[in-house]
Amino acid sequence: MNEVRRSAAAALEVRGLDVYYGHSHALQGVDLTLEAGVFSVVGRNGMGKTTLCKAIMGLVPVSGGSIRVRGDDITRRPPAYIARLGVGYVPQGRRLWRSLSVDEHLQLAAGLRRGAWTVERIYETFPRLAERKDHGGGQLSGGEQQMLAISRALLTNPQLLIMDEPTEGLAPVIVAQVEEMLVRLGEDGDMSVLVIEQNIGVATAVSRNVAIMVNGRINRIIDSVRLAADRELQQRLLGVGLHAELEPAVDVPAAGTGAKAAPQPSRPGGPIRVYISNPTPPTRWSQPVPIARIEAAARTLSTQVARLDETARRRREPVAAQTQGPPVVLVVGTLDTKGTELRFIRDIIAGSGLRTRLVDVSTSGRHATSDVSAQEIALNHGRGGSAVFGPDRGAAVTAMADAFASWLRRQSNVAGVISAGGSGAASLVAPGMRTLPVGVPKLIISSVASGDVGPYVGPADITMMYSVTDVQGLNSISRAVLANGANALAGMVRARLDQHARKDRGDGGLPSVGITMFGVTTPAVQKIAADLREDFECLVFHATGVGGRSMEKLVDSGQIAGVIDLTTTEICDLLMGGVFPATDDRFGAIIRSRLPYVGSVGALDMVNFGAPDTIPERYRGRKFHVHNPQVTLMRTTAEENERMGRWIAERLNQMDGPVRFFLPEGGVSALDARGQPFWDPDADAALFRALERNVRQTANRQLIRVPKNINDPEFASTIVSAFRTLFGRTGARRRLAR
């Protein structure tokens, strides 16, 4: 009975919590409930966030109120008892021992509570720690120290994890990794996480609701989407020097809920005398300010100024609200230099009846009239505006591109994106465009569009249009090109909206399955697609480097329901320097999404090069096959296959979804069959052994040998049967609206 009560109880329940430091009232009746998942608390420095963490962990004395974890009252319990009960803590500042190695830190924490988190799993989750396992705590970078602090807490296998400022002082790439890890912990359901943050972007990304802490109290709990979208609300609740403007601790009801607003007191008609109780920024231990000093610092505020402020606020509100609602086309660029051209594009799109927003991504810091300013975009960078508006133009462009991509990921109503400019503008907007789902129209009009556009387009469906003249002023040529681009995007957006409207009225279509193929695995893919055609929409991707990335982008976008990764040949070119390489993130989307995954070793017998005279000198004397005058294939060796087996195994071990990986003993391609030029059973055996030695097989993750060539019909039938079993078992079969 007691176990039933605990399982039904909230992960954390704080009621009326009071904490004093001497005479300073640090926590003032804090009420907070975390049922499950991830919950964020934000606030400025000195508001009591760290004190709340310490009070939960028993590190500061509690004067009043109660703290319960899974129904157990831990108020005034010693920290050791609380930790053994299943509460983990990642303190602000990491608190590592400089003299202990990474491995010693982990071994020290590993014995507290048994569970799913082990030292081995930590090293798999954070490979960088495995590389630095013998280094002392003082020899690690800030990001590595934070990884270690988080790992130390995870090794206690907590039911509740308290994280105090986990992204403080970290580089943006590490911030993104921590954010992703928090989302995964919440999705796993094995533990609940209380995150204390100042980074609004992280706090709103990992939690459905966010608590605002002000002066030792929970001022309000607000929907994270609303907080992320409303820059003015962030300034009112979290901006410096706005203590007097904070509203009561009740969230504002959404429009249409029928809730009646409380009557507001009328304002006096004459000038208002404004008093600031702390003329200088206070700390928790500040002494009361003398009345005479407060009076001297007071100022008179005209009611006319107040009304002007209110008008400006109302004008800004629709812009903030546009992160949700009807579809909108974003016109993005550097308004400090391309304002005339971008407004010309915007006016054409708006004239077609579509809603538009003009977004500035300038890095000069100069103000330009827009719907979304460069300063607002810059705040989405992990280090804020200081990272964007600096003297180094290259670093500023990179930082603004990251900030724009982060901002764009949070917009839920983007119907299309268009930009115009030179190489700098393309570099600013292309990374953000690549984060959007395939199918959302994306168009860049640029002077670089007649050259190699691969670095801009990547695996996404970005359309690039050559500007003919430079995008510098309006003339007869630029007007024609820009108008064509604007009308093209408007047409794409309207066609897509019409298509969605038709789908909303009818059938959503079959679930999509991604399949990788190369010329030497074509027979297998054709049979697999034919066998699945009645129940699935089969999307086939040519494994030429960008093909695998395109498939995984669709996985990340939620547009693929399962994967048959028959042809993993891009890994050969990645590790051996071929011309069709994968990236280091190959399999990353599968790991993140946990989709049903059926894979194999298709075409891992070959590295792709260009014409024979382009083959690197170090490979002279190897076995080659000329596929055509422009493509030469090199047979992989047993040593290279063993290396690939270890690389693939490391990624398979990170997959938490259902995995079946098949090993065709009769050869991995059409060229690797008995009597064919790349037939080499010993090299294949080295690949299979490496996989079997390194993959941790479970009921959910299995390697299966099949005594057939990859192109034999029986092998394809085995793949289809396994995929149908996995897809049905996970309950993932669903209609997808694309």
C-alpha positions in Angstrom: 0.0 0.0 0.0 2.9 2.3 0.8 4.5 1.6 -2.6 1.2 2.5 -4.3 1.1 5.8 -2.5 4.6 6.6 -3.4 4.2 5.8 -7.1 1.1 8.1 -7.3 2.8 10.9 -5.4 4.4 13.9 -7.2 8.2 13.6 -7.8 8.7 16.9 -5.8 6.2 18.9 -3.7 7.3 22.0 -1.9 4.8 23.8 0.3 5.2 27.1 2.1 9.0 26.8 2.2 10.8 29.5 4.3 14.6 29.9 4.5 16.5 32.6 6.3 20.1 33.7 6.1 20.4 35.6 9.4 17.7 38.3 9.2 17.4 38.0 5.4 14.3 36.1 4.3 15.7 34.2 1.3 12.8 31.9 0.5 9.4 33.3 1.3 6.6 30.7 1.3 7.7 28.9 -1.9 5.1 26.5 -3.4 6.2 24.2 -6.2 5.0 20.9 -7.5 6.8 18.7 -10.1 4.6 15.7 -11.1 7.0 14.1 -13.6 9.3 14.9 -16.5 11.4 18.2 -16.6 10.4 21.4 -14.9 12.3 24.7 -15.2 12.7 27.5 -12.7 14.1 30.8 -14.0 15.0 34.1 -12.4 17.6 36.8 -12.1 20.6 36.4 -9.8 19.9 36.7 -6.1 16.2 35.6 -6.4 16.6 32.4 -4.3 17.0 29.7 -7.0 20.2 28.2 -5.6 18.8 28.4 -2.1 15.8 26.4 -3.2 18.1 23.7 -4.5 20.2 23.7 -1.3 17.0 23.5 0.8 15.7 20.5 -1.1 19.1 18.8 -0.6 19.2 19.6 3.1 22.3 21.8 2.7 20.7 24.9 4.3 18.4 24.9 7.4 14.6 25.3 6.7 12.7 27.6 8.9 9.2 26.6 7.8 7.2 24.6 5.3 7.6 21.1 3.9 9.5 19.3 1.1 8.3 15.9 -0.1 9.9 13.6 -2.7 7.6 10.8 -4.0 5.5 11.3 -0.9 8.3 11.1 1.6 8.9 14.1 3.8 12.5 15.1 3.6 12.2 18.4 5.4 15.3 19.0 7.7 16.7 15.5 6.8 20.5 15.3 6.4 21.9 15.4 2.8 23.1 11.8 3.0 19.6 10.5 3.7 18.1 12.6 0.9 20.7 11.3 -1.6 20.1 7.7 -0.6 16.4 8.3 -1.0 17.0 9.0 -4.7 17.7 12.7 -5.1 20.6 13.7 -7.3 22.2 17.1 -7.3 24.3 19.0 -9.9 25.4 22.1 -8.1 26.2 25.4 -9.6 29.9 25.7 -10.2 30.3 21.9 -10.7 32.2 21.3 -7.4 34.7 18.8 -8.7 37.9 17.6 -6.9 40.9 18.9 -8.8 43.1 16.0 -7.5 40.7 13.2 -8.6 40.6 11.8 -12.1 37.4 11.6 -14.2 37.2 7.8 -13.5 37.8 8.3 -9.8 34.9 10.8 -9.6 32.6 8.3 -11.3 33.7 5.3 -9.3 33.1 7.3 -6.1 29.5 8.0 -7.1 28.7 4.7 -8.6 28.1 2.7 -5.4 25.3 4.8 -3.9 22.3 3.3 -5.6 22.0 0.6 -8.2 20.2 1.2 -11.4 20.3 1.8 -15.2 23.2 4.3 -15.0 26.6 2.7 -14.8 30.1 4.0 -15.4 30.1 2.2 -18.8 26.9 3.9 -19.8 28.3 7.2 -18.8 31.3 6.7 -21.1 28.9 5.8 -23.9 26.8 8.8 -23.3 29.7 11.2 -22.9 32.5 9.8 -25.1 34.7 12.8 -24.3 34.8 11.7 -20.7 36.0 8.3 -21.8 38.9 10.0 -23.7 39.8 12.0 -20.6 39.1 9.4 -17.9 42.6 9.6 -16.5 42.7 13.5 -16.4 42.2 15.3 -13.1 39.1 17.5 -12.5 41.2 20.7 -12.8 42.5 19.7 -16.2 39.1 19.6 -17.9 37.5 22.3 -19.9 34.3 24.0 -18.6 32.1 21.8 -20.9 33.9 18.6 -19.8 33.6 19.6 -16.1 29.9 20.0 -16.6 29.6 16.6 -18.3 31.4 15.1 -15.3 29.2 16.9 -12.7 26.1 15.7 -14.5 27.5 12.2 -14.9 28.3 12.0 -11.2 24.7 12.8 -10.3 23.3 10.3 -12.9 25.4 7.5 -11.4 23.4 7.8 -8.2 20.4 6.6 -10.3 18.2 9.3 -8.8 14.4 9.4 -9.0 14.7 13.2 -8.9 17.6 15.2 -10.3 18.2 18.8 -9.2 20.3 20.8 -11.7 21.5 24.3 -10.8 22.5 26.4 -13.8 23.7 23.4 -15.9 24.6 25.6 -18.9 26.3 28.4 -17.1 29.5 29.5 -18.9 29.3 26.8 -21.5 30.0 27.1 -25.2 26.8 27.1 -27.4 27.6 23.6 -28.8 27.8 22.2 -25.3 24.6 24.1 -24.3 22.9 22.4 -27.1 24.1 19.0 -25.9 23.0 19.6 -22.4 19.6 20.8 -23.7 19.2 17.6 -25.8 20.2 15.4 -22.8 17.6 17.1 -20.6 14.9 16.5 -23.2 15.9 12.8 -23.4 15.9 12.4 -19.6 12.4 13.8 -19.5 11.2 11.5 -22.3 12.8 8.4 -20.7 10.4 8.7 -17.7 13.0 7.0 -15.4 13.6 10.2 -13.4 12.1 13.7 -12.9 14.4 16.7 -13.4 14.2 20.2 -11.7 16.3 22.6 -13.8 17.3 26.0 -12.4 18.3 28.2 -15.3 19.0 31.8 -16.4 19.1 30.8 -20.1 15.5 31.3 -21.2 16.2 29.4 -24.4 17.2 26.3 -22.6 14.5 26.6 -19.9 11.7 26.9 -22.4 13.0 24.2 -24.7 13.2 21.4 -22.0 10.1 22.1 -20.0 6.4 22.5 -20.8 5.9 25.0 -18.0 8.3 27.4 -16.4 8.3 28.9 -12.9 9.4 32.5 -12.6 11.2 33.2 -9.3 11.3 36.7 -7.9 12.6 37.9 -4.5 12.3 34.4 -2.9 8.9 33.6 -4.2 7.4 31.7 -7.2 5.9 34.7 -8.9 4.1 32.7 -11.5 4.1 29.5 -13.6 3.8 30.1 -17.3 3.6 28.1 -20.5 7.1 27.8 -21.9 5.9 28.4 -25.5 4.3 31.7 -24.5 7.4 32.8 -22.5 9.8 31.8 -25.4 7.7 33.8 -27.9 7.0 37.0 -25.9 10.2 39.1 -25.6 8.3 41.8 -23.8 7.0 39.4 -21.2 10.6 38.2 -20.6 11.7 41.8 -20.1 8.8 42.4 -17.7 9.3 39.3 -15.7 13.1 38.9 -15.9 14.5 42.2 -17.0 16.8 44.2 -14.7 15.3 47.0 -12.6 11.6 46.0 -13.1 10.8 44.8 -9.6 7.9 47.2 -9.3 6.3 46.1 -12.6 5.9 42.4 -11.7 2.4 41.1 -11.8 0.7 38.7 -9.3 1.6 35.1 -9.2 -1.2 34.0 -11.5 -0.8 33.3 -15.2 -2.9 35.3 -17.6 -5.6 33.1 -19.1 -5.5 32.5 -22.9 -7.9 34.4 -25.1 -11.3 32.7 -25.4 -11.2 30.8 -22.1 -14.0 32.8 -20.7 -12.0 33.9 -17.6 -12.9 37.5 -16.5 -10.1 39.9 -15.7 -10.0 41.3 -12.3 -11.0 45.0 -12.2 -7.9 47.2 -12.3 -7.6 50.3 -10.1 -7.9 53.5 -12.1 -4.8 55.6 -12.5 -4.6 59.1 -11.3 -5.0 61.8 -14.0 -1.9 63.8 -13.0 1.8 63.1 -12.9 2.9 60.0 -11.0 5.7 60.0 -8.4 7.8 56.9 -8.8 9.8 55.6 -5.8 12.5 52.9 -6.1 13.1 51.1 -2.8 16.6 50.2 -3.8 18.3 53.0 -5.8 21.4 50.8 -6.1 21.2 47.1 -7.1 20.6 45.1 -3.9 22.0 41.9 -2.6 20.3 39.5 -0.2 22.3 40.9 2.6 21.8 44.6 1.9 20.7 46.8 4.7 17.4 48.8 4.4 17.9 52.0 2.4 17.2 55.2 4.4 13.9 57.0 3.5 15.7 60.2 2.7 17.8 58.4 0.1 14.8 56.8 -1.5 13.0 60.2 -1.7 16.1 61.8 -3.3 16.2 59.1 -6.0 12.4 59.3 -6.8 11.3 60.7 -10.2 8.1 62.1 -11.6 6.5 60.3 -14.5 3.9 61.9 -16.8 0.7 59.9 -17.5 1.2 60.9 -21.1 4.5 59.0 -21.2 2.8 56.0 -19.6 0.1 56.0 -22.3 2.8 56.2 -25.0 4.6 53.2 -23.4 1.3 51.3 -23.4 0.7 52.1 -27.1 4.2 50.8 -28.0 3.5 47.7 -26.0 0.3 47.0 -27.8 2.0 47.5 -31.1 4.6 44.9 -30.2 2.2 42.3 -28.9 1.0 41.0 -32.3 4.6 40.4 -33.4 5.4 38.3 -30.3 2.1 36.4 -30.8 3.1 35.4 -34.3 5.1 32.4 -33.3 1.8 30.6 -33.3 -1.3 31.2 -35.3 -1.9 31.5 -39.0 1.0 30.6 -41.4 3.5 33.4 -42.0 6.3 33.9 -44.6 9.6 35.1 -43.2 11.6 37.5 -45.3 15.1 37.4 -43.8 18.3 39.3 -44.4 20.7 42.0 -43.4 18.4 45.0 -43.3 21.3 47.4 -42.7 22.5 46.9 -46.2 19.7 45.1 -48.1 16.7 46.7 -46.6 15.3 48.1 -49.9 15.5 44.8 -51.7 14.1 42.8 -48.8 11.1 45.1 -48.4 10.5 44.9 -52.2 10.3 41.1 -51.8 8.1 41.4 -48.7 5.6 43.7 -50.5 5.2 41.3 -53.4 4.5 38.4 -51.1 2.1 40.4 -48.9 0.4 41.6 -52.0 -0.4 38.0 -52.9 -2.5 37.8 -49.6 0.1 36.0 -47.4 1.1 37.1 -44.0 4.8 38.2 -43.8 7.4 39.0 -41.1 10.5 41.0 -41.9 13.4 39.5 -39.9 16.8 41.3 -39.5 20.0 39.3 -39.1 22.4 42.1 -39.4 25.6 41.9 -37.3 26.5 45.6 -37.5 24.4 46.5 -34.4 22.7 49.3 -36.3 18.9 49.6 -35.8 16.7 48.9 -38.8 12.9 48.9 -38.9 11.7 45.3 -38.9 9.1 42.9 -37.3 11.9 40.9 -35.6 15.1 42.9 -34.8 18.6 41.7 -35.0 18.9 42.3 -31.3 16.0 40.0 -30.6 17.5 37.2 -32.8 20.9 37.6 -31.1 19.4 36.9 -27.7 18.8 33.3 -28.9 22.5 32.7 -29.0 23.9 30.8 -26.0 26.1 33.8 -25.0 23.6 36.5 -26.0 24.2 39.6 -28.0 27.8 39.9 -26.9 28.6 36.9 -29.1 27.0 38.4 -32.2 27.8 42.1 -32.2 31.6 41.9 -32.0 34.5 43.3 -34.0 35.3 40.0 -35.8 32.9 39.8 -38.7 33.5 36.1 -39.4 32.8 35.2 -35.8 29.8 37.5 -35.7 28.3 36.0 -38.8 28.7 32.5 -37.4 27.2 33.5 -34.1 24.2 35.2 -35.7 23.6 32.2 -38.0 23.5 30.0 -34.8 21.2 32.5 -33.1 18.8 32.6 -36.1 18.7 28.8 -36.4 17.9 28.6 -32.7 15.2 31.2 -33.0 13.7 29.6 -36.2 13.5 26.2 -34.5 11.1 27.8 -31.9 8.7 29.2 -34.6 5.8 26.9 -35.1 3.9 28.7 -37.9 6.5 29.2 -40.6 5.0 28.7 -44.1 8.1 29.7 -46.0 11.4 31.5 -45.8 13.0 33.8 -48.4 16.3 35.7 -48.3 18.4 37.8 -50.7 22.0 38.9 -50.6 25.6 37.8 -51.2 27.7 35.0 -49.6 27.4 36.5 -46.1 23.6 36.6 -46.2 23.4 33.1 -47.5 25.8 31.9 -44.7 23.5 33.7 -42.2 20.2 32.2 -43.2 21.1 28.8 -44.7 21.8 27.0 -41.4 18.5 28.1 -40.1 16.7 27.0 -43.2 18.3 23.6 -43.0 16.6 23.1 -39.6 13.1 23.4 -41.1 11.3 20.3 -42.2 11.5 19.1 -45.8 8.6 20.6 -47.7 8.6 24.0 -46.1 9.5 26.3 -49.1 13.0 27.9 -48.7 14.5 30.2 -51.3 17.8 32.1 -51.3 18.4 34.7 -54.1 22.2 35.2 -54.2 25.1 36.1 -56.3 26.8 32.8 -55.2 24.0 30.6 -56.5 25.7 29.9 -59.9 28.6 28.2 -58.2 28.9 25.3 -55.7 25.9 25.6 -53.5 26.4 22.3 -51.6 27.7 24.0 -48.4 24.5 26.2 -48.3 21.9 23.5 -49.3 23.3 20.5 -47.5 20.7 17.8 -47.1 17.8 20.3 -47.2 15.4 21.3 -50.0 16.7 24.8 -50.3 16.1 26.5 -53.7 18.9 28.9 -54.7 18.4 31.5 -57.5 21.2 33.4 -59.1 20.7 37.1 -58.7 22.5 38.0 -62.1 23.4 41.4 -60.8 24.6 41.9 -57.2 21.8 42.4 -54.7 22.6 46.1 -54.3 19.8 48.5 -55.1 16.8 48.1 -57.4 17.2 48.3 -61.1 15.4 46.7 -64.1 17.4 43.4 -63.7 17.2 43.1 -60.0 13.5 44.0 -59.9 12.8 41.2 -62.3 14.9 38.6 -60.5 13.7 39.5 -57.0 10.0 39.6 -58.2 10.4 36.2 -59.8 11.8 34.8 -56.6 9.1 36.4 -54.4 6.3 35.1 -56.7 7.9 31.7 -56.8 8.0 31.4 -53.1 4.4 32.7 -52.8 3.3 30.1 -55.2 5.1 27.3 -53.4 3.6 28.4 -50.1 0.1 28.6 -51.5 0.3 25.2 -53.1 1.6 23.6 -49.9 -1.2 25.2 -47.8 -3.8 24.0 -50.3 -2.3 20.5 -50.1 -2.5 20.5 -46.3 -6.1 21.7 -46.5 -7.0 18.8 -48.8 -5.2 16.3 -46.5 -7.1 17.7 -43.5 -10.3 16.9 -45.2 -9.3 13.4 -46.3 -6.8 10.6 -45.8 -3.4 11.4 -44.2 -1.6 8.8 -46.4 0.6 5.8 -45.6 3.4 6.0 -43.1 6.8 6.6 -44.7 9.8 4.3 -44.5 13.3 5.5 -45.5 15.5 3.0 -47.4 19.1 3.5 -48.4 20.4 2.2 -51.7 23.4 2.1 -54.0 23.8 0.7 -57.4 25.2 -2.6 -56.0 22.2 -3.1 -53.7 19.5 -2.1 -56.1 17.9 -5.6 -56.5 17.4 -5.9 -52.7 15.9 -2.4 -52.4 13.5 -3.0 -55.3 12.2 -6.2 -53.7 11.9 -4.6 -50.3 10.0 -1.6 -51.7 7.7 -3.9 -53.7 6.9 -6.0 -50.7 6.1 -2.9 -48.5 4.3 -0.8 -51.1 0.8 -1.7 -50.0 1.3 -0.6 -46.4 4.1 2.0 -46.6 5.3 4.9 -48.6 8.9 3.9 -49.5 11.3 6.8 -49.8 14.6 5.6 -51.4 17.8 7.6 -50.8 20.9 7.1 -52.9 23.8 6.6 -50.4 26.1 9.3 -51.8 26.8 11.1 -48.6 24.1 13.7 -48.9 21.5 11.0 -49.5 22.0 9.6 -46.0 21.9 13.1 -44.5 18.7 13.8 -46.3 17.1 10.7 -44.9 18.2 11.5 -41.4 16.9 15.1 -41.8 13.5 13.7 -42.5 13.8 11.4 -39.5 14.6 14.5 -37.3 11.7 16.3 -38.9 9.3 13.5 -37.9 8.4 12.8 -41.5 9.7 9.2 -41.5 8.1 6.5 -39.4 10.8 3.8 -39.7 14.2 3.2 -41.4 15.6 0.3 -43.5 19.2 1.3 -43.6 20.3 -1.4 -46.0 23.2 0.5 -47.6 25.7 2.0 -45.1 28.5 2.5 -47.6 28.9 6.2 -46.8 30.8 5.1 -43.7 33.5 3.6 -45.9 34.1 7.0 -47.6 34.0 8.8 -44.2 36.7 6.7 -42.6 38.8 6.0 -45.7 38.6 9.4 -47.5 36.2 8.6 -50.4 34.1 11.1 -52.3 30.7 10.1 -50.9 31.3 10.4 -47.2 28.8 10.4 -44.3 29.2 12.9 -41.5 30.1 12.0 -37.9 26.4 12.3 -37.1 25.5 9.3 -39.3 22.9 7.3 -37.3 22.4 10.4 -35.1 18.8 10.9 -36.1 18.0 7.3 -35.4 19.6 7.6 -31.9 17.6 10.8 -31.2 14.2 9.6 -32.5 14.3 5.9 -31.4 12.4 4.9 -34.6 12.2 1.2 -35.6 15.5 0.6 -37.3 16.5 -2.3 -39.6 20.1 -2.0 -40.9 22.7 -3.9 -42.8 26.2 -3.6 -44.2 25.3 -2.9 -47.8 28.3 -1.9 -50.0 30.8 -1.7 -47.1 33.1 -3.6 -49.4 33.9 -0.4 -51.4 35.4 3.1 -51.1 34.3 5.5 -53.9 36.8 7.7 -55.8 36.6 9.7 -59.0 38.6 8.9 -62.2 41.6 6.6 -61.7 44.1 9.4 -61.7 42.3 11.0 -58.6 43.0 8.1 -56.3 45.3 9.1 -53.4 48.8 7.8 -53.7 48.6 5.8 -50.4 46.1 3.5 -52.1 48.1 2.6 -55.2 48.4 -1.2 -55.6 45.0 -1.9 -54.0 42.2 -3.8 -55.7 40.0 -1.5 -57.9 36.9 -1.8 -60.1 36.2 0.9 -62.6 32.4 1.5 -62.3 32.4 4.2 -65.1 35.0 6.7 -66.3 34.2 9.1 -63.4 33.8 6.5 -60.6 36.4 4.1 -59.4 35.7 1.6 -56.5 38.3 0.3 -54.1 37.9 -3.0 -52.2 38.1 -2.6 -48.4 40.5 -4.7 -46.5 40.0 -6.8 -43.4 41.6 -4.2 -41.2 39.4 -1.4 -42.6 36.3 -3.6 -42.2 37.2 -4.2 -38.5 37.6 -0.4 -38.0 34.2 0.2 -39.7 32.6 -2.5 -37.5 33.8 -0.8 -34.3 32.5 2.6 -35.6 29.1 1.2 -36.4 28.8 -0.8 -33.2 29.5 2.4 -31.1 26.4 4.0 -32.8 24.2 1.0 -32.6 24.9 0.8 -28.8 23.5 4.3 -28.5 20.1 3.4 -30.1 17.4 2.9 -27.6 14.7 2.1 -30.1 14.1 -1.4 -31.6 17.1 -2.4 -33.7 17.8 -5.4 -36.0 21.1 -5.4 -37.9 21.6 -8.1 -40.5 24.9 -9.6 -41.7 24.7 -11.2 -45.2 27.2 -14.0 -45.1 27.0 -14.4 -48.9 28.4 -10.9 -49.6 27.5 -7.3 -48.9 27.1 -6.1 -52.5 26.6 -7.3 -56.1 30.4 -7.1 -56.5 31.0 -9.1 -53.3 29.4 -12.3 -54.5 31.1 -15.6 -55.4 32.9 -15.1 -58.8 32.7 -11.3 -58.6 35.7 -8.9 -58.4 35.2 -7.9 -54.8 34.4 -11.4 -53.4 36.5 -11.6 -50.2 34.9 -13.8 -47.4 37.8 -13.0 -45.0 37.3 -9.3 -45.2 33.6 -9.7 -44.6 34.2 -12.0 -41.7 36.4 -9.3 -40.1 33.6 -6.9 -40.4 31.0 -9.3 -38.9 33.4 -10.3 -36.0 34.0 -6.6 -35.1 30.3 -6.0 -34.9 29.5 -9.0 -32.9 32.4 -8.3 -30.4 31.4 -4.7 -29.9 27.6 -4.4 -30.1 25.9 -5.0 -26.8 23.0 -7.2 -27.8 19.7 -7.1 -25.9 16.2 -8.2 -26.6 15.7 -4.8 -28.3 19.1 -4.7 -30.1 20.1 -7.7 -32.1 22.6 -8.8 -34.8 21.4 -11.5 -37.1 23.5 -13.5 -39.6 21.8 -14.6 -42.8 23.6 -17.1 -45.1 22.7 -15.2 -48.3 24.0 -12.4 -50.5 22.5 -9.0 -49.7 20.7 -9.0 -53.1 19.2 -12.5 -52.8 15.4 -12.4 -52.6 15.4 -14.4 -49.4 17.6 -11.8 -47.7 15.2 -9.0 -48.8 12.2 -11.0 -47.5 14.0 -11.4 -44.1 14.5 -7.7 -43.9 10.8 -7.0 -44.7 9.6 -9.5 -42.1 11.8 -8.0 -39.4 10.7 -4.5 -40.2 7.0 -5.4 -40.1 7.5 -7.0 -36.8 9.4 -4.0 -35.3 7.0 -1.5 -36.7 3.9 -3.2 -35.4 5.4 -4.0 -32.0 6.3 -0.4 -31.2 2.9 0.9 -32.0 4.5 3.4 -34.3 2.2 2.8 -37.2 0.5 6.1 -37.7 -0.7 8.4 -40.3 1.7 11.3 -40.9 0.7 14.7 -42.2 3.5 16.0 -44.3 
